[in-house]
């Protein structure tokens, strides 16, 4: 009986299979890593826009809380007049806290899907919302108890409701924000 001299080792086929398997695992891992990075970037962009919306809501809340003489308006035709209650109008005009020293009325307006602010009797407006945000016109400002003390015994109360979409990189994300503000100045 003759013994065969068998040498163990890797063949070229085994090496090719090992390298191919390694490449498949690496490519899959890189794809997953790149996808996670893309999702993180989208999440950061969305977070930035939502932070901007929250800042706008806080700015409006602070200004309205310390202001007085609220009046709802239609964003297309803002006129100045006496305080007036309303439900879901597209603009609000009010006297700021320092109205005695600086007699300019302030206004917030929802027009063209954007929120704008005026600090000069509603003659010029500055857009507050980023371009990616679209506010639906069905929502806006509601005021309760804005009339004078002689005709209304309720403390002035403002509700801001914003419903819209954030369009970011061809993706539309709905949002809904609401806040309630009570006038700091006692009016009862």
C-alpha positions as CSV (number, residue, x, y, z in Angstrom):
1,X,0.0,0.0,0.0
2,X,1.2,3.3,-1.0
3,X,0.5,6.4,1.0
4,X,-0.7,9.4,-0.9
5,X,1.2,12.5,0.1
6,X,-1.6,14.9,0.7
7,X,-0.7,18.6,1.4
8,X,-3.4,20.6,3.2
9,X,-3.8,24.2,2.3
10,X,-6.1,26.8,0.8
11,X,-7.1,26.5,-2.7
12,X,-7.7,29.5,-4.9
13,X,-11.5,28.8,-4.7
14,X,-11.5,28.9,-0.9
15,X,-9.6,32.2,-0.9
16,X,-12.0,33.7,-3.5
17,X,-15.0,32.7,-1.4
18,X,-13.5,34.1,1.8
19,X,-12.7,37.4,0.1
20,X,-16.1,37.6,-1.5
21,X,-17.8,36.9,1.8
22,X,-15.7,39.6,3.4
23,X,-16.5,42.1,0.7
24,X,-20.3,41.4,1.0
25,X,-20.1,42.0,4.8
26,X,-18.1,45.2,4.4
27,X,-20.4,46.6,1.6
28,X,-23.5,45.8,3.7
29,X,-21.9,47.4,6.7
30,X,-20.9,50.5,4.8
31,X,-24.5,50.8,3.3
32,X,-26.0,50.6,6.7
33,X,-23.5,53.2,8.1
34,X,-24.2,55.6,5.2
35,X,-28.0,55.1,5.6
36,X,-27.7,55.8,9.4
37,X,-25.7,58.9,8.7
38,X,-28.3,60.1,6.2
39,X,-31.1,59.5,8.7
40,X,-29.2,61.3,11.4
41,X,-28.7,64.4,9.1
42,X,-32.4,64.4,8.2
43,X,-33.2,64.2,11.9
44,X,-30.9,67.1,12.7
45,X,-32.4,69.2,10.0
46,X,-35.9,68.5,11.2
47,X,-34.9,69.2,14.8
48,X,-33.4,72.6,13.7
49,X,-36.7,73.5,12.0
50,X,-38.8,72.4,15.0
51,X,-36.5,74.4,17.3
52,X,-37.1,77.4,15.1
53,X,-40.9,76.9,15.3
54,X,-40.7,76.6,19.1
55,X,-38.6,79.7,19.3
56,X,-41.2,81.6,17.2
57,X,-44.0,80.3,19.5
58,X,-42.1,81.4,22.6
59,X,-41.4,84.8,21.1
60,X,-45.1,85.3,20.3
61,X,-46.1,84.1,23.7
62,X,-43.8,86.4,25.6
63,X,-44.8,89.4,23.5
64,X,-48.6,88.7,23.8
65,X,-48.4,87.9,27.5
66,X,-46.9,91.3,28.4
67,X,-49.0,93.1,25.8
68,X,-52.6,94.3,26.0
69,X,-55.4,95.6,23.8
70,X,-55.6,92.5,21.6
71,X,-57.5,92.7,18.3
72,X,-58.0,89.9,15.7
73,X,-57.5,90.8,12.1
74,X,-57.6,89.3,8.6
75,X,-54.0,89.2,7.3
76,X,-55.1,90.7,4.0
77,X,-56.4,93.9,5.6
78,X,-55.0,94.8,9.0
79,X,-56.7,97.9,10.5
80,X,-56.2,99.5,13.9
81,X,-59.0,99.7,16.3
82,X,-60.4,98.8,19.7
83,X,-59.8,95.4,21.3
84,X,-62.0,92.6,19.9
85,X,-62.4,88.9,20.6
86,X,-62.4,86.4,17.7
87,X,-61.9,82.8,16.7
88,X,-59.1,81.5,14.4
89,X,-58.2,84.6,12.5
90,X,-55.0,85.0,10.5
91,X,-53.6,88.0,12.3
92,X,-53.4,89.6,15.7
93,X,-52.6,93.3,16.6
94,X,-51.8,94.4,20.1
95,X,-50.1,97.1,22.2
96,X,-46.7,96.0,23.5
97,X,-45.6,96.4,27.1
98,X,-43.8,99.7,26.4
99,X,-46.6,101.2,24.3
100,X,-46.6,104.3,26.5
101,X,-43.0,105.1,25.6
102,X,-43.1,103.8,22.0
103,X,-46.7,104.1,20.6
104,X,-46.3,101.5,17.8
105,X,-48.7,98.6,17.7
106,X,-47.3,95.1,17.1
107,X,-48.8,92.5,14.9
108,X,-48.3,88.8,14.0
109,X,-49.7,87.6,10.8
110,X,-50.1,84.2,9.0
111,X,-50.1,84.8,5.3
112,X,-48.9,82.7,2.4
113,X,-48.2,79.8,4.8
114,X,-45.7,81.9,6.8
115,X,-45.7,83.7,10.1
116,X,-44.6,87.4,10.0
117,X,-44.1,90.0,12.7
118,X,-44.5,93.8,12.6
119,X,-43.4,96.3,15.3
120,X,-44.4,99.4,13.4
121,X,-48.3,99.6,13.4
122,X,-48.5,96.8,10.9
123,X,-46.9,98.7,8.0
124,X,-44.1,96.3,7.3
125,X,-43.6,92.7,8.2
126,X,-40.6,90.4,8.7
127,X,-41.0,86.7,8.0
128,X,-40.2,84.6,11.1
129,X,-40.7,81.0,9.8
130,X,-38.2,79.2,7.7
131,X,-39.0,78.5,4.0
132,X,-39.4,74.8,4.7
133,X,-42.5,75.4,6.9
134,X,-46.0,75.8,5.5
135,X,-48.7,76.9,7.9
136,X,-52.3,75.9,6.9
137,X,-54.7,78.9,6.7
138,X,-57.5,77.2,8.7
139,X,-55.7,77.8,12.0
140,X,-54.3,80.9,13.7
141,X,-55.2,83.2,16.5
142,X,-58.2,83.1,18.8
143,X,-58.9,85.8,21.5
144,X,-61.3,85.6,24.4
145,X,-62.2,88.4,26.7
146,X,-60.5,91.2,24.8
147,X,-63.3,93.8,25.1
148,X,-63.2,96.5,27.7
149,X,-63.9,95.9,31.3
150,X,-67.3,97.6,31.0
151,X,-68.6,94.9,28.6
152,X,-66.4,91.9,29.4
153,X,-65.4,90.5,32.8
154,X,-63.0,87.9,31.5
155,X,-59.2,88.2,31.6
156,X,-57.9,88.4,28.0
157,X,-56.8,85.0,26.7
158,X,-55.1,84.2,23.4
159,X,-54.9,80.8,21.8
160,X,-52.4,80.2,19.0
161,X,-52.8,77.1,17.0
162,X,-50.4,76.2,14.1
163,X,-51.0,73.2,11.9
164,X,-48.9,72.7,8.9
165,X,-46.2,70.8,7.1
166,X,-42.4,70.8,7.0
167,X,-41.1,70.1,3.5
168,X,-37.6,68.9,3.7
169,X,-35.7,67.2,0.9
170,X,-39.0,66.2,-0.9
171,X,-40.4,64.7,2.3
172,X,-43.5,66.3,3.9
173,X,-43.8,66.0,7.7
174,X,-47.0,67.3,9.4
175,X,-46.9,69.2,12.7
176,X,-49.3,70.7,15.1
177,X,-48.5,73.3,17.8
178,X,-50.8,75.1,20.2
179,X,-50.2,77.4,23.1
180,X,-52.4,79.5,25.3
181,X,-51.5,82.9,26.7
182,X,-53.2,84.9,29.4
183,X,-52.5,88.6,29.5
184,X,-50.3,89.5,32.4
185,X,-51.9,92.9,33.0
186,X,-55.0,92.4,35.2
187,X,-58.1,93.2,33.2
188,X,-61.0,91.9,35.3
